Amino acid sequence: MTMVSTVGFGDITATGQLARVLVTLQMAFNLLFIAALVRLFQQTLEGRRSPRHED
């Protein structure tokens, strides 16, 4: 998870199992949140590019 989320192996590390679980959950949440923002931004751009059909 550390490599996938690109947070690195820095000097500050979680100690204890509970802390590691919480940090892992935080990394997963951050990845999902950023992916959702990128998708929302992409949909917004696609909506502006496509011609609007009026019936």
Backbone as CSV, one residue per row, in Angstrom:
resi,resn,N_x,N_y,N_z,CA_x,CA_y,CA_z,C_x,C_y,C_z
1,MET,0.829,-1.197,0.000,0.000,0.000,0.000,0.866,1.250,0.000
2,THR,1.974,1.193,0.712,2.865,2.352,0.773,3.416,2.698,-0.601
3,MET,3.776,1.699,-1.363,4.320,1.952,-2.697,3.234,2.398,-3.663
4,VAL,2.066,1.814,-3.600,0.982,2.160,-4.509,0.504,3.587,-4.264
5,SER,0.413,3.986,-3.019,-0.070,5.326,-2.707,1.033,6.376,-2.766
6,THR,2.233,5.966,-3.016,3.414,6.828,-3.169,3.637,7.768,-1.985
7,VAL,3.357,7.298,-0.777,3.643,8.117,0.393,5.084,7.948,0.843
8,GLY,5.733,6.920,0.375,7.150,6.740,0.670,7.405,6.002,1.962
9,PHE,8.681,5.787,2.209,9.130,5.070,3.404,9.892,6.024,4.312
10,GLY,9.340,7.194,4.576,10.036,8.265,5.289,10.385,7.979,6.723
11,ASP,10.859,9.012,7.382,11.307,8.922,8.769,10.146,8.775,9.742
12,ILE,8.979,9.257,9.372,7.825,9.172,10.260,7.054,7.907,9.905
13,THR,6.960,6.997,10.855,6.277,5.728,10.609,5.299,5.440,11.737
14,ALA,4.274,4.702,11.402,3.298,4.293,12.415,3.884,3.168,13.257
15,THR,3.678,3.259,14.552,4.127,2.192,15.441,2.900,1.525,16.029
16,GLY,2.940,0.244,16.134,1.799,-0.503,16.660,0.865,-0.927,15.538
17,GLN,0.188,-2.021,15.771,-0.683,-2.594,14.749,-1.882,-1.701,14.450
18,LEU,-2.509,-1.130,15.464,-3.672,-0.274,15.241,-3.287,0.948,14.405
19,ALA,-2.170,1.554,14.717,-1.712,2.718,13.954,-1.440,2.342,12.506
20,ARG,-0.860,1.188,12.276,-0.584,0.750,10.907,-1.876,0.514,10.130
21,VAL,-2.854,-0.062,10.796,-4.147,-0.291,10.141,-4.802,1.044,9.799
22,LEU,-4.790,1.972,10.726,-5.400,3.282,10.478,-4.695,4.034,9.356
23,VAL,-3.393,3.982,9.328,-2.638,4.654,8.266,-2.925,3.996,6.919
24,THR,-3.025,2.679,6.887,-3.347,1.973,5.647,-4.732,2.369,5.151
25,LEU,-5.702,2.450,6.058,-7.048,2.885,5.681,-7.043,4.325,5.174
26,GLN,-6.256,5.171,5.792,-6.150,6.569,5.349,-5.554,6.648,3.949
27,MET,-4.535,5.854,3.669,-3.931,5.842,2.331,-4.943,5.371,1.293
28,ALA,-5.711,4.330,1.607,-6.721,3.818,0.678,-7.805,4.865,0.442
29,PHE,-8.254,5.517,1.510,-9.258,6.576,1.364,-8.739,7.699,0.481
30,ASN,-7.511,8.116,0.702,-6.932,9.196,-0.100,-6.880,8.824,-1.580
31,LEU,-6.502,7.579,-1.883,-6.467,7.150,-3.281,-7.860,7.188,-3.895
32,LEU,-8.852,6.695,-3.182,-10.224,6.705,-3.692,-10.756,8.125,-3.847
33,PHE,-10.440,8.988,-2.904,-10.902,10.370,-2.956,-10.304,11.104,-4.152
34,ILE,-9.015,10.935,-4.367,-8.363,11.589,-5.497,-8.884,11.027,-6.811
35,ALA,-9.099,9.718,-6.878,-9.649,9.119,-8.096,-11.047,9.663,-8.379
36,ALA,-11.858,9.845,-7.361,-13.199,10.398,-7.544,-13.135,11.839,-8.028
37,LEU,-12.215,12.623,-7.485,-12.058,14.006,-7.942,-11.613,14.071,-9.397
38,VAL,-10.683,13.216,-9.776,-10.216,13.185,-11.158,-11.364,12.802,-12.082
39,ARG,-12.155,11.819,-11.698,-13.302,11.395,-12.517,-14.328,12.516,-12.641
40,LEU,-14.615,13.208,-11.555,-15.545,14.326,-11.591,-15.042,15.428,-12.517
41,PHE,-13.771,15.742,-12.429,-13.159,16.751,-13.285,-13.230,16.324,-14.745
42,GLN,-12.964,15.049,-15.007,-13.025,14.519,-16.366,-14.445,14.613,-16.913
43,GLN,-15.432,14.252,-16.118,-16.821,14.336,-16.566,-17.226,15.784,-16.836
44,THR,-16.742,16.701,-16.024,-17.042,18.112,-16.234,-16.462,18.594,-17.552
45,LEU,-15.228,18.214,-17.828,-14.605,18.618,-19.090,-15.301,17.988,-20.280
46,GLU,-15.678,16.723,-20.180,-16.376,16.059,-21.274,-17.737,16.690,-21.518
47,GLY,-18.402,17.115,-20.477,-19.700,17.765,-20.622,-19.600,19.096,-21.330
48,ARG,-18.512,19.802,-21.115,-18.326,21.089,-21.775,-17.918,20.945,-23.221
49,ARG,-17.224,19.843,-23.555,-16.759,19.629,-24.919,-17.852,19.138,-25.849
50,SER,-18.700,18.266,-25.339,-19.689,17.631,-26.220,-20.817,18.605,-26.538
51,PRO,-21.270,18.577,-27.780,-22.392,19.464,-28.134,-23.665,19.006,-27.432
52,ARG,-24.466,19.950,-27.079,-25.700,19.634,-26.366,-26.812,19.358,-27.373
53,HIS,-27.511,18.286,-27.102,-28.624,17.903,-27.963,-29.923,18.421,-27.367
54,GLU,-30.654,19.173,-28.150,-31.946,19.672,-27.679,-33.053,19.000,-28.455
55,ASP,-34.013,18.442,-27.762,-35.134,17.767,-28.410,-36.331,18.678,-28.487
